[in-house]
Amino acid sequence: MIAALSLGTYRVRAVSQAARTALAAGSPWVDTAPNYGHGRAHEELRTVLGEYPTVQMATKTGFFTEEQGRTALAEGVLTREEAAGRHSLGRGFVRWQTERSLAALGRVDLVFVHNPEHHGQHGLDRAALHGRVRAAFTVLEEFAHSGRIGGYGVATWSGLTSEAFSIPELLTLARQAAGSAEHHFAGLQMPVSLIMDAPITQALNGGGPLVQAKEAGLITFGSAPLHGGELLAAMTPELVNLIRPGLSAAAAALLAAGSCPGLDVVLTSASTREHWDDVAKAMAAPLTAQELRKVTDELASE
């Protein structure tokens, strides 16, 4: 098994062009957020989505641009202090932002609560942080229960590694938000790369958040497989050859991330068809667990 190569729009400059390229190449998912593309990503995606009615759409709630913050402040869903912070998981704001996302995109399959650990960096203890996550989940349960979104999840950068929360704790919060075991918590997004490779080694050993998420029936997304492009400089010819001889650095890095056990989707920002096809060709044949373990063992020994 290998993760499905899909478009992630973080740091993508020409979002509509990248989306057309990815969807023409068969990307099953597009992942975005209201604050991506200087706040214009949703708008740019709307026209493209209409041309590809079967593609699944994921967006987020939490972060917002300065302009979006001013609008939310004017409409009474943020305080001045919250608007200055550029991130909110308040019930009123989550509802407002999700309504705007639906209006802009037309349809949404998954809404990720975006980096909820962000609030832990501002002095919130775990109990308070979990309370904020539960509150956001409660609003998203209402959207999902009424059929307006397919489900919701958590997109995190460091929340799992910093132990701000765990997969079992998120599932408990979802059950509490739904008031029953029949919740709509459906997805997990986290970084998976040869730089942030703990999820890979944990999954190879049969544990970690990706395995826990899969066992709970969640769809799993790997973000930042090139670590914002930084990984490419570390992809030596020797490392590429160890992964698979003849590949480009980007294709080798994405093949390794996409071969991680328990990963359903790997997000790439490849914006040209040449780059997309280069990676897709490599990922047509995933690495075996033994091959992937050789790679992570080699990196651990350096």
BAFI-3210 file (N, C-alpha, C; in Angstrom, 3 decimals, decimal comma, padded with zeros to 6 digits):
// residues 302
n [1|2|3|4|5|6|7|8|9|10|11|12|13|14|15|16|17|18|19|20|21|22|23|24|25|26|27|28|29|30|31|32|33|34|35|36|37|38|39|40|41|42|43|44|45|46|47|48|49|50|51|52|53|54|55|56|57|58|59|60|61|62|63|64|65|66|67|68|69|70|71|72|73|74|75|76|77|78|79|80|81|82|83|84|85|86|87|88|89|90|91|92|93|94|95|96|97|98|99|100|101|102|103|104|105|106|107|108|109|110|111|112|113|114|115|116|117|118|119|120|121|122|123|124|125|126|127|128|129|130|131|132|133|134|135|136|137|138|139|140|141|142|143|144|145|146|147|148|149|150|151|152|153|154|155|156|157|158|159|160|161|162|163|164|165|166|167|168|169|170|171|172|173|174|175|176|177|178|179|180|181|182|183|184|185|186|187|188|189|190|191|192|193|194|195|196|197|198|199|200|201|202|203|204|205|206|207|208|209|210|211|212|213|214|215|216|217|218|219|220|221|222|223|224|225|226|227|228|229|230|231|232|233|234|235|236|237|238|239|240|241|242|243|244|245|246|247|248|249|250|251|252|253|254|255|256|257|258|259|260|261|262|263|264|265|266|267|268|269|270|271|272|273|274|275|276|277|278|279|280|281|282|283|284|285|286|287|288|289|290|291|292|293|294|295|296|297|298|299|300|301|302]
n.u [000,836|000,374|000,421|-002,069|-001,201|-001,643|-002,890|-001,504|-001,976|-000,480|001,729|001,673|001,845|000,387|-002,547|-004,902|-003,869|-002,074|-003,936|-005,474|-003,535|-002,885|-005,390|-006,026|-004,108|-005,046|-005,319|-006,809|-007,570|-007,803|-006,123|-006,491|-006,668|-008,339|-006,561|-004,525|-002,614|-002,532|-005,055|-006,660|-006,943|-009,238|-011,056|-009,707|-009,779|-012,436|-013,521|-012,110|-012,807|-015,397|-015,060|-014,188|-015,977|-015,763|-013,537|-012,177|-012,489|-010,598|-010,460|-009,646|-009,985|-009,305|-006,702|-006,346|-006,254|-004,998|-006,821|-009,152|-009,464|-010,117|-012,626|-014,031|-013,916|-015,411|-017,855|-018,445|-017,562|-015,085|-012,936|-011,017|-008,487|-008,358|-008,502|-006,061|-004,393|-004,579|-005,544|-008,099|-010,190|-012,676|-016,165|-018,067|-016,446|-015,400|-017,746|-018,514|-016,265|-016,298|-018,770|-018,172|-016,169|-017,616|-019,331|-017,489|-016,125|-018,091|-018,463|-017,435|-015,489|-013,926|-013,198|-010,470|-009,405|-007,158|-003,885|-004,305|-002,689|-001,443|-002,563|-001,630|000,886|000,582|000,298|-001,864|-003,081|-003,152|-005,754|-007,358|-006,734|-007,738|-010,393|-010,939|-010,554|-012,607|-014,806|-014,592|-014,927|-017,572|-019,061|-018,371|-019,417|-022,113|-022,311|-021,562|-023,496|-025,765|-025,257|-023,764|-021,015|-018,610|-017,190|-014,873|-011,586|-008,257|-005,570|-002,287|000,873|002,788|001,399|000,986|003,563|004,530|002,957|000,656|-001,812|-003,322|-004,090|-006,100|-007,131|-008,174|-010,193|-011,831|-012,628|-014,092|-016,216|-017,373|-018,110|-020,013|-021,835|-022,239|-021,117|-021,278|-019,749|-018,354|-015,684|-013,088|-010,583|-006,967|-004,190|-000,752|002,793|004,866|007,857|011,262|012,722|011,092|010,671|009,705|006,948|007,078|008,994|007,734|005,332|006,343|007,134|004,742|003,208|002,340|000,921|-000,217|-000,862|-002,612|-004,612|-005,506|-006,491|-008,658|-010,284|-009,857|-009,063|-005,851|-003,494|-000,431|001,553|003,835|005,964|008,382|009,400|008,956|010,611|013,160|014,203|015,174|017,793|019,138|018,961|021,071|023,002|023,631|021,673|019,351|019,844|019,767|017,081|015,769|017,405|018,007|015,929|014,558|015,485|013,213|011,202|012,176|012,111|009,366|008,405|009,424|008,080|005,410|005,266|004,957|003,648|000,167|-000,475|-002,706|-002,947|-000,661|000,545|001,443|002,993|003,542|003,616|003,772|003,028|005,061|006,643|004,715|004,104|006,585|006,884|004,586|005,080|007,251|005,981|004,311|005,250|005,489|007,776|008,870|008,209|010,589|012,499|011,971|012,592|015,348|016,122|015,293|016,802|019,382|019,390|019,080|021,485|023,275]
n.v [-001,196|002,282|005,746|008,004|010,300|013,686|017,082|019,649|022,917|024,750|027,439|027,551|029,450|030,076|029,059|028,157|027,328|025,297|023,540|022,819|021,435|019,319|018,034|017,294|015,396|013,465|013,769|012,817|014,294|017,687|019,833|022,572|025,880|028,584|030,717|030,357|031,192|033,982|034,390|033,972|031,470|029,782|031,113|030,980|028,267|027,599|027,847|025,867|023,513|023,144|022,025|019,521|017,438|015,154|015,241|015,272|017,547|019,253|021,501|023,964|025,138|027,815|029,334|032,648|035,354|038,746|040,525|038,931|038,658|041,277|041,505|039,508|040,577|042,910|041,763|040,702|038,201|037,786|038,961|041,982|041,313|038,579|038,781|039,968|037,883|036,093|033,479|031,289|029,172|029,489|028,885|030,491|031,676|029,465|028,458|030,636|030,858|028,372|028,468|030,506|029,213|027,141|028,669|029,857|027,708|025,938|023,220|020,943|018,328|017,547|019,234|020,414|020,975|023,401|023,160|023,004|022,995|025,410|027,157|026,180|027,162|029,602|029,585|028,033|025,310|021,686|020,735|023,002|023,472|021,142|021,580|023,702|022,430|020,516|022,235|023,318|020,962|020,400|022,328|021,607|019,068|019,687|020,793|018,530|016,657|017,723|017,292|019,100|019,226|016,646|015,512|015,912|016,794|016,765|018,826|018,863|020,209|019,927|018,932|016,241|015,185|016,818|016,046|017,422|016,498|013,288|010,589|008,788|010,622|012,667|011,255|010,722|013,347|013,881|012,072|013,138|015,650|014,923|013,698|011,041|007,780|007,934|009,785|012,354|012,626|012,285|012,456|012,764|014,884|015,220|016,052|014,134|012,926|012,472|014,043|014,726|012,045|010,371|009,447|007,589|005,625|004,770|003,726|001,659|000,003|-000,800|000,939|004,194|007,445|007,340|004,653|004,277|006,052|004,912|002,490|003,453|004,112|006,478|008,727|009,276|011,861|012,898|015,634|018,170|016,609|017,205|018,862|021,658|022,124|022,057|019,515|018,667|019,575|017,889|015,478|013,443|011,987|009,378|008,795|008,996|006,881|004,769|004,768|004,484|003,823|006,199|007,991|011,345|013,801|014,870|013,039|010,698|011,407|011,820|009,306|007,785|008,947|008,510|005,764|005,089|003,042|002,922|005,414|007,326|009,449|011,548|014,777|017,052|019,947|020,153|021,904|021,785|019,779|018,121|017,790|016,609|014,200|012,988|012,347|010,778|008,590|007,383|006,670|004,699|002,243|001,218|001,446|-001,453|-002,495|-003,382|-002,197|000,508|000,627|000,255|002,715|004,540|003,535|004,045|006,846|007,303|006,485|008,380]
n.w [000,000|-000,647|000,147|-001,131|-003,561|-003,198|-003,491|-001,564|-000,420|001,012|001,104|-001,653|-004,537|-006,981|-006,706|-008,070|-010,526|-009,723|-008,634|-010,881|-012,344|-010,567|-010,230|-012,819|-013,083|-011,466|-008,656|-005,643|-003,437|-002,259|-000,178|001,941|003,475|005,193|005,558|003,749|000,800|001,139|002,100|-000,068|-001,133|-001,014|-002,670|-005,122|-005,558|-005,915|-008,579|-009,909|-008,569|-009,375|-011,863|-011,329|-009,958|-008,352|-006,743|-003,452|-000,745|001,612|004,288|006,813|010,237|012,419|012,135|010,713|008,347|008,638|007,510|007,437|010,159|010,910|009,716|011,102|013,657|013,295|012,836|015,208|016,174|017,155|019,750|020,222|021,161|020,504|017,727|017,191|017,781|015,681|015,565|016,479|018,394|019,320|019,815|018,439|016,512|015,088|013,977|012,367|010,645|009,354|008,058|006,214|004,750|003,552|001,974|000,261|-000,979|-001,773|-001,227|001,327|002,456|004,656|007,668|009,228|012,539|013,146|014,016|016,989|019,215|019,239|021,053|023,430|023,522|024,536|027,223|028,083|029,991|029,683|030,191|029,744|027,087|025,922|026,440|024,705|022,254|022,385|022,346|019,751|018,301|018,980|017,600|014,967|014,883|014,735|012,150|010,659|011,448|010,343|007,733|006,287|006,175|005,511|007,616|010,363|011,636|013,027|012,289|012,855|013,876|015,927|018,067|018,787|019,112|021,115|023,120|023,733|023,236|022,596|020,302|021,438|023,361|021,728|020,445|022,626|023,261|020,957|021,217|023,498|022,497|020,616|022,185|022,214|021,077|018,411|016,656|014,417|013,991|011,874|010,620|010,517|010,342|009,975|010,159|008,045|007,197|006,001|007,644|009,848|011,069|013,034|013,112|011,038|011,851|014,190|013,143|011,559|013,572|014,494|016,045|017,457|016,441|013,806|013,363|015,519|014,755|012,341|013,306|014,638|012,599|011,225|008,497|007,286|006,879|005,528|006,022|004,734|003,392|002,204|004,006|003,853|001,704|002,689|003,033|000,574|000,228|001,885|000,680|-000,323|-003,060|-002,272|-000,362|-001,914|-003,713|-001,937|-001,275|-003,815|-006,744|-009,360|-009,055|-008,763|-006,267|-004,967|-005,683|-004,478|-001,768|-001,358|-002,021|000,084|002,296|001,510|001,591|004,194|006,714|007,438|006,462|004,589|002,754|001,097|001,096|-001,396|-002,815|-005,455|-008,447|-011,190|-014,070|-014,863|-012,532|-010,911|-012,279|-012,180|-009,462|-009,076|-010,740|-009,444|-007,072|-007,839|-007,269|-004,196|-001,368|000,391|003,787|004,884|003,183|003,693|006,385|006,304|005,301|007,327|009,438|008,511|008,469|011,190|012,160|011,432]
ca.u [000,000|001,064|-000,506|-002,514|-000,565|-002,692|-002,409|-001,563|-001,830|000,292|002,856|001,520|001,572|-000,714|-003,345|-005,801|-003,041|-001,602|-005,085|-005,805|-002,496|-003,024|-006,650|-005,900|-003,239|-005,773|-005,276|-008,142|-007,868|-007,146|-006,095|-006,248|-007,081|-008,784|-005,458|-003,537|-002,656|-002,875|-006,495|-007,398|-006,903|-010,597|-011,613|-009,046|-010,130|-013,863|-013,800|-011,504|-013,581|-016,579|-014,685|-013,832|-016,963|-015,510|-012,394|-012,559|-011,981|-010,334|-009,988|-009,311|-010,498|-008,381|-005,908|-006,993|-005,423|-005,299|-008,070|-010,252|-009,629|-010,852|-014,026|-014,613|-014,058|-016,534|-019,100|-018,678|-017,229|-013,783|-012,576|-009,843|-007,312|-008,370|-008,186|-004,622|-003,691|-004,645|-005,949|-009,158|-011,033|-013,940|-017,319|-018,642|-015,537|-015,351|-018,995|-018,425|-015,247|-016,744|-019,819|-017,487|-015,483|-018,637|-019,801|-016,427|-015,735|-019,265|-018,599|-016,274|-015,573|-013,301|-012,696|-009,486|-009,069|-005,807|-002,855|-004,896|-001,625|-001,042|-003,016|-000,782|002,087|000,246|000,077|-003,013|-002,721|-003,742|-007,205|-007,968|-006,562|-008,707|-011,706|-011,078|-010,718|-013,961|-015,751|-014,542|-015,539|-019,025|-019,588|-018,195|-020,400|-023,397|-022,221|-021,536|-024,778|-026,758|-024,832|-023,162|-019,641|-018,530|-016,646|-013,849|-010,395|-007,230|-004,319|-001,362|002,299|003,576|000,533|001,156|004,933|004,712|002,012|-000,457|-002,962|-003,052|-005,230|-007,207|-007,750|-008,978|-011,391|-012,686|-013,207|-015,104|-017,395|-018,004|-018,726|-021,187|-022,772|-022,386|-020,003|-021,519|-019,179|-017,928|-014,235|-012,791|-009,294|-005,776|-003,120|000,459|003,964|005,529|008,960|012,524|013,224|010,208|010,426|009,209|005,747|007,442|009,613|006,710|004,413|007,066|007,164|003,372|002,585|002,362|-000,378|-000,826|-001,462|-003,774|-005,658|-006,070|-007,286|-009,904|-011,060|-009,628|-008,234|-004,613|-002,822|000,931|001,876|005,245|006,884|009,692|009,708|009,035|011,700|014,462|014,697|015,844|019,232|019,702|018,801|022,332|022,891|023,669|020,363|018,412|020,113|019,292|015,620|015,601|018,292|017,446|014,855|014,911|015,469|011,827|010,458|012,664|011,617|007,919|008,202|009,671|006,970|004,175|005,308|004,789|002,456|-000,921|-000,713|-003,644|-002,772|000,528|000,264|002,562|002,650|004,052|002,728|003,849|002,690|006,321|006,988|003,675|004,277|007,849|006,619|003,568|005,731|008,024|005,090|003,548|005,790|005,895|008,832|008,426|008,550|012,022|013,246|011,787|013,328|016,765|016,299|015,216|017,959|020,553|019,289|019,270|022,900|024,122]
ca.v [000,000|003,569|006,867|008,668|011,593|014,699|018,461|020,521|024,261|025,640|028,090|027,517|030,820|030,075|027,942|027,607|026,624|024,065|022,651|022,263|020,463|018,156|017,334|016,656|014,231|012,464|013,958|012,562|015,276|018,991|020,304|024,014|026,546|029,956|031,687|030,065|032,079|035,328|034,438|033,860|030,094|029,268|031,787|030,447|026,860|027,419|027,607|024,587|022,424|022,926|021,209|018,182|017,235|013,991|015,449|015,534|018,846|019,440|022,816|024,003|026,252|028,210|030,486|033,575|036,483|040,010|041,053|038,101|038,998|042,549|041,225|038,754|041,537|043,788|040,986|040,338|036,814|037,813|040,149|042,651|040,523|037,360|039,159|040,229|036,608|035,426|032,073|031,130|027,975|029,820|028,297|031,444|031,875|028,230|028,419|031,719|030,546|027,210|028,977|031,219|028,213|026,480|029,634|030,103|026,497|025,244|021,941|020,583|016,951|017,498|020,473|020,138|021,964|023,706|023,361|023,423|023,180|026,820|027,819|025,728|027,997|030,869|029,388|027,190|023,951|020,653|020,662|024,138|023,234|020,113|022,222|024,465|021,463|019,964|023,260|023,352|019,711|020,482|023,096|020,839|017,976|020,223|020,871|017,176|015,999|018,250|016,918|020,229|018,790|015,194|015,166|016,853|016,153|017,643|018,989|019,309|020,214|019,398|018,582|014,840|014,967|017,549|015,428|018,311|015,591|011,999|010,104|008,388|011,801|013,341|010,437|010,969|014,682|013,779|011,416|014,111|016,688|014,349|013,194|009,595|007,169|008,168|011,094|012,551|012,837|011,371|012,613|013,255|015,362|015,512|015,983|012,839|013,133|011,909|014,907|014,414|010,645|009,574|008,687|006,456|004,559|004,241|002,905|000,436|-000,840|-001,178|001,840|005,615|008,068|006,924|003,329|004,477|006,712|003,929|001,527|004,133|004,357|007,815|008,861|009,905|012,715|013,299|016,962|018,587|015,502|017,770|019,763|023,016|022,194|021,912|018,143|018,451|019,809|016,753|014,255|013,157|010,885|008,091|008,569|008,727|005,527|003,821|004,702|003,816|004,453|006,815|008,946|012,705|013,957|015,071|011,777|009,758|011,851|011,575|007,852|007,319|009,389|007,874|004,334|004,921|002,264|003,643|006,735|007,237|010,560|012,375|016,063|017,700|021,223|020,147|022,785|021,529|018,396|017,380|017,407|015,698|012,889|012,441|011,744|009,731|007,420|006,732|006,119|003,566|001,036|001,642|000,725|-002,422|-002,102|-003,670|-001,157|001,770|000,525|000,480|004,155|005,212|003,087|004,755|008,220|007,308|006,212|009,511]
ca.w [000,000|-000,607|000,323|-002,359|-003,785|-003,275|-003,466|-000,399|-000,985|001,871|000,422|-003,106|-004,999|-007,951|-006,199|-009,093|-011,521|-009,095|-008,485|-012,200|-012,678|-009,704|-010,473|-014,131|-012,890|-010,689|-007,205|-005,077|-002,392|-002,196|001,199|001,980|004,716|004,903|005,591|002,707|-000,361|001,625|002,314|-001,342|-001,635|-001,227|-003,846|-006,313|-005,742|-006,197|-010,000|-010,315|-007,980|-010,202|-013,016|-010,840|-008,887|-007,491|-005,852|-002,061|-000,332|003,040|004,709|008,229|011,021|013,477|011,704|009,789|007,948|009,318|006,927|007,923|011,568|010,996|009,377|012,218|014,756|012,953|012,900|016,594|016,509|017,799|020,505|019,651|021,553|019,689|016,343|017,131|017,895|014,370|015,705|017,464|018,366|019,963|019,112|017,489|015,386|014,292|013,201|011,368|009,639|008,576|007,149|005,135|003,923|002,731|000,976|-000,716|-001,714|-002,293|-000,524|002,134|002,964|005,978|008,269|010,257|013,559|012,655|015,047|018,271|020,208|019,190|022,282|024,518|023,519|025,188|028,653|028,433|030,393|028,824|030,405|029,057|025,660|025,528|026,458|023,455|021,163|022,517|021,908|018,289|017,831|019,168|016,463|013,733|014,949|014,260|010,688|010,098|011,726|009,397|006,385|005,569|005,916|005,636|008,925|010,812|012,161|013,589|011,545|013,881|013,562|017,042|019,191|019,193|019,573|022,373|024,053|024,079|023,169|021,965|019,507|022,330|023,974|020,706|020,249|023,794|023,088|019,900|021,794|024,392|021,671|019,948|023,180|022,025|020,338|016,983|016,334|013,027|013,950|010,776|009,960|011,196|009,478|010,728|009,290|007,849|006,258|006,459|008,714|010,979|010,698|014,159|012,757|010,167|012,646|015,094|012,360|011,189|014,768|014,834|017,010|017,121|016,152|012,545|013,581|016,387|013,963|011,404|014,082|015,010|011,386|010,685|007,307|007,744|005,903|005,844|005,491|004,686|003,124|001,860|005,122|003,316|000,735|003,358|002,909|-000,705|000,400|002,621|-000,116|-001,018|-004,042|-001,564|000,254|-003,016|-004,211|-000,931|-001,408|-005,113|-007,730|-010,547|-008,767|-008,353|-004,811|-004,516|-005,839|-003,468|-000,463|-001,306|-002,020|001,446|003,152|001,077|001,899|005,637|007,073|008,095|005,868|003,464|001,807|001,294|000,458|-002,062|-003,449|-006,832|-009,209|-012,630|-014,409|-014,910|-011,165|-010,414|-012,914|-011,685|-008,155|-009,236|-011,337|-008,378|-006,049|-008,388|-006,627|-002,851|-000,671|001,389|005,153|005,071|002,472|004,402|007,648|005,975|005,146|008,636|010,224|008,011|008,939|012,641|012,467|011,022]
c.u [000,873|000,023|-000,862|-001,865|-001,651|-002,107|-002,609|-001,227|-001,087|001,514|002,802|001,128|000,376|-001,614|-004,213|-005,023|-002,548|-002,739|-005,466|-004,804|-002,692|-004,283|-006,655|-005,044|-003,875|-005,706|-006,666|-008,562|-007,189|-007,252|-005,725|-006,626|-007,474|-007,647|-004,390|-003,695|-003,043|-004,384|-007,326|-007,480|-008,298|-011,195|-011,019|-009,454|-011,561|-014,119|-013,255|-012,324|-014,828|-016,315|-014,384|-014,739|-016,664|-014,325|-012,884|-011,791|-011,810|-009,886|-009,847|-010,054|-009,532|-007,614|-006,694|-006,023|-005,820|-006,618|-009,283|-010,528|-010,402|-012,334|-014,719|-014,835|-015,269|-017,867|-019,342|-018,354|-015,829|-013,670|-011,342|-008,566|-007,218|-007,996|-006,692|-003,819|-003,687|-004,974|-007,009|-009,865|-012,329|-015,121|-017,882|-017,761|-015,479|-016,598|-018,941|-017,442|-015,673|-017,870|-019,172|-016,760|-016,467|-019,142|-018,768|-016,143|-016,924|-019,528|-017,301|-016,478|-015,001|-012,914|-011,736|-009,410|-007,562|-004,861|-003,448|-003,849|-001,103|-001,419|-002,197|000,487|001,842|-000,224|-001,131|-002,513|-003,480|-005,263|-007,920|-007,875|-007,576|-010,124|-011,958|-011,299|-012,123|-015,001|-015,777|-015,197|-017,064|-019,684|-019,503|-019,099|-021,755|-023,406|-022,291|-022,877|-025,857|-026,365|-024,139|-021,666|-019,608|-018,067|-015,591|-012,666|-009,488|-006,029|-003,324|000,065|003,083|002,729|000,710|002,555|005,207|003,797|000,986|-001,761|-002,503|-004,262|-006,363|-007,906|-008,621|-010,273|-012,369|-013,370|-014,302|-016,377|-018,128|-018,735|-020,009|-022,254|-023,038|-021,151|-020,123|-021,048|-018,753|-016,450|-013,664|-011,379|-008,188|-004,771|-001,926|001,662|004,553|006,608|010,202|013,242|012,408|009,739|009,944|007,921|006,044|008,010|008,604|005,757|005,068|007,138|005,771|002,677|002,607|001,010|-001,019|-001,513|-002,699|-004,935|-006,321|-006,945|-008,623|-010,764|-010,893|-008,871|-007,030|-003,923|-001,415|001,228|003,391|006,217|008,270|010,154|009,928|010,159|013,073|015,066|015,512|017,357|019,915|019,617|020,072|022,120|022,873|022,314|019,318|018,607|019,646|017,779|015,256|016,466|017,514|016,359|015,418|014,859|014,043|011,035|010,876|012,110|010,123|007,600|008,392|008,517|005,686|004,110|005,127|003,531|001,416|-001,225|-001,590|-003,359|-001,460|000,354|001,529|002,089|003,209|003,101|002,825|003,545|003,955|006,714|005,991|003,887|005,554|007,625|005,636|004,166|006,518|007,108|004,211|004,022|006,292|007,088|008,207|008,804|010,036|012,877|013,163|012,557|014,829|017,066|016,294|016,370|019,216|020,546|019,542|020,734|023,808|024,321]
c.v [001,248|004,667|007,471|010,040|012,644|016,094|019,113|021,926|025,236|026,135|027,974|028,913|030,881|028,877|027,329|026,830|025,295|023,056|022,020|021,180|019,174|017,354|016,668|015,398|013,175|012,602|013,739|013,574|016,599|019,453|021,780|024,558|027,977|030,969|031,422|031,035|033,496|035,498|034,262|032,423|029,539|029,834|031,219|029,005|026,672|027,097|026,263|023,420|022,113|022,047|019,764|017,816|016,064|014,191|015,782|016,745|018,897|020,871|022,804|025,151|026,537|029,458|031,366|034,704|037,728|040,591|040,267|038,390|040,295|042,340|040,503|039,656|042,433|043,070|040,381|038,908|036,686|039,073|040,773|041,859|039,254|037,676|039,393|038,938|035,774|033,925|031,999|029,800|028,221|029,309|029,239|031,636|030,646|028,117|029,436|031,356|029,367|027,603|029,684|030,251|027,501|027,410|029,831|028,897|025,766|023,927|021,651|019,171|016,824|018,906|020,077|021,292|022,170|024,038|023,817|023,641|024,612|027,541|027,387|026,545|029,318|030,646|028,561|025,824|022,949|020,607|021,797|023,975|022,213|020,669|023,017|023,528|020,870|020,964|023,357|022,117|019,784|021,234|022,270|019,615|018,449|020,309|019,475|016,473|016,459|017,969|018,031|020,023|017,271|014,742|016,187|016,072|017,168|017,631|019,604|019,290|019,539|018,908|017,171|014,591|015,688|017,021|016,418|017,526|014,308|011,595|009,608|009,582|012,552|012,568|010,615|012,326|014,660|013,118|012,368|015,195|016,192|013,912|011,716|009,069|007,422|009,573|011,148|012,938|011,810|011,461|013,137|013,696|015,727|015,417|014,581|013,050|012,449|012,834|014,665|012,972|009,774|008,822|007,472|005,318|003,950|003,312|001,597|-000,542|-001,184|-000,284|003,272|006,131|007,614|005,570|003,454|005,095|005,729|002,921|002,121|004,466|005,736|007,727|009,709|010,630|013,028|014,640|017,152|017,440|015,956|018,774|021,193|023,217|021,978|020,521|017,934|018,633|018,640|015,442|014,032|012,070|009,525|007,769|008,260|007,312|004,464|003,660|003,982|004,526|005,052|007,837|010,345|012,773|014,080|013,769|010,770|010,120|011,564|010,087|007,306|007,699|008,641|006,392|004,046|004,104|003,129|005,006|006,580|008,241|011,256|013,631|016,652|019,002|021,303|020,902|022,597|020,059|017,527|016,894|016,392|014,288|012,202|011,713|010,585|008,454|006,653|006,032|004,988|002,248|001,416|000,852|-000,320|-001,907|-002,314|-002,601|000,180|001,765|000,732|001,976|004,850|004,787|003,834|006,213|008,322|007,129|007,383|010,511]
c.w [000,000|-000,469|-001,036|-002,453|-004,019|-003,082|-002,098|-000,857|-000,069|001,102|-001,108|-003,578|-005,929|-007,647|-007,287|-010,143|-010,959|-008,964|-009,823|-012,601|-011,878|-010,017|-011,837|-014,036|-011,990|-009,177|-006,602|-004,012|-002,718|-000,754|001,216|003,346|004,375|004,837|004,531|001,539|-000,006|001,775|001,060|-001,872|-001,924|-002,514|-005,142|-006,601|-006,224|-007,666|-010,460|-009,796|-008,795|-011,405|-012,627|-009,670|-007,956|-006,544|-004,446|-001,541|001,174|003,279|006,224|008,918|012,154|013,094|010,737|009,468|008,734|008,813|007,410|009,398|011,761|010,709|010,525|013,426|014,526|013,081|014,278|016,983|017,106|018,647|019,838|019,955|020,711|018,249|016,173|017,157|016,630|014,446|016,782|017,276|019,140|019,151|018,045|016,276|014,502|013,414|012,059|010,261|008,762|007,620|005,951|004,196|003,004|001,633|-000,125|-001,589|-002,341|-001,602|000,218|002,680|004,374|006,416|009,388|011,253|013,448|013,816|016,384|019,357|020,255|020,488|023,485|024,628|024,241|026,623|029,041|028,899|029,522|028,957|029,679|027,549|025,158|025,534|025,193|022,267|021,191|022,023|020,387|017,698|017,919|018,017|015,182|013,708|014,411|012,731|010,066|010,271|010,753|007,939|005,614|005,325|006,101|007,008|009,303|011,373|012,823|012,665|012,516|013,367|014,689|018,211|019,701|019,742|020,889|023,475|024,584|024,074|022,489|021,130|020,411|022,985|022,971|020,451|021,414|023,678|022,019|020,425|022,727|023,603|021,023|020,944|023,050|021,304|018,838|016,591|014,860|012,934|012,986|010,216|010,858|010,149|010,352|009,796|009,251|006,796|006,792|007,432|009,977|010,802|011,853|013,813|011,878|010,999|013,617|014,345|011,921|012,352|015,282|015,831|016,534|016,668|014,846|012,683|014,459|015,616|013,012|012,134|014,503|013,792|010,791|009,362|007,690|006,593|006,400|005,198|005,471|004,415|002,683|002,916|004,614|002,328|001,350|003,162|001,638|-000,594|001,097|001,843|-000,950|-002,058|-003,364|-000,938|-000,813|-003,531|-003,230|-001,016|-002,703|-006,148|-008,901|-010,309|-008,564|-006,834|-004,283|-004,590|-004,774|-002,090|-000,313|-001,322|-000,607|002,369|002,806|001,367|003,384|005,946|007,781|007,516|004,630|002,365|002,124|000,457|-000,147|-002,698|-004,865|-007,739|-010,719|-012,895|-014,451|-013,519|-010,610|-010,982|-012,442|-010,360|-008,286|-009,809|-010,281|-007,386|-006,564|-007,781|-005,242|-002,328|000,247|002,768|005,413|004,402|003,207|005,718|007,417|005,889|006,500|009,535|009,817|008,502|010,447|013,035|012,151|012,156]
res [m|i|a|a|l|s|l|g|t|y|r|v|r|a|v|s|q|a|a|r|t|a|l|a|a|g|s|p|w|v|d|t|a|p|n|y|g|h|g|r|a|h|e|e|l|r|t|v|l|g|e|y|p|t|v|q|m|a|t|k|t|g|f|f|t|e|e|q|g|r|t|a|l|a|e|g|v|l|t|r|e|e|a|a|g|r|h|s|l|g|r|g|f|v|r|w|q|t|e|r|s|l|a|a|l|g|r|v|d|l|v|f|v|h|n|p|e|h|h|g|q|h|g|l|d|r|a|a|l|h|g|r|v|r|a|a|f|t|v|l|e|e|f|a|h|s|g|r|i|g|g|y|g|v|a|t|w|s|g|l|t|s|e|a|f|s|i|p|e|l|l|t|l|a|r|q|a|a|g|s|a|e|h|h|f|a|g|l|q|m|p|v|s|l|i|m|d|a|p|i|t|q|a|l|n|g|g|g|p|l|v|q|a|k|e|a|g|l|i|t|f|g|s|a|p|l|h|g|g|e|l|l|a|a|m|t|p|e|l|v|n|l|i|r|p|g|l|s|a|a|a|a|a|l|l|a|a|g|s|c|p|g|l|d|v|v|l|t|s|a|s|t|r|e|h|w|d|d|v|a|k|a|m|a|a|p|l|t|a|q|e|l|r|k|v|t|d|e|l|a|s|e]
***
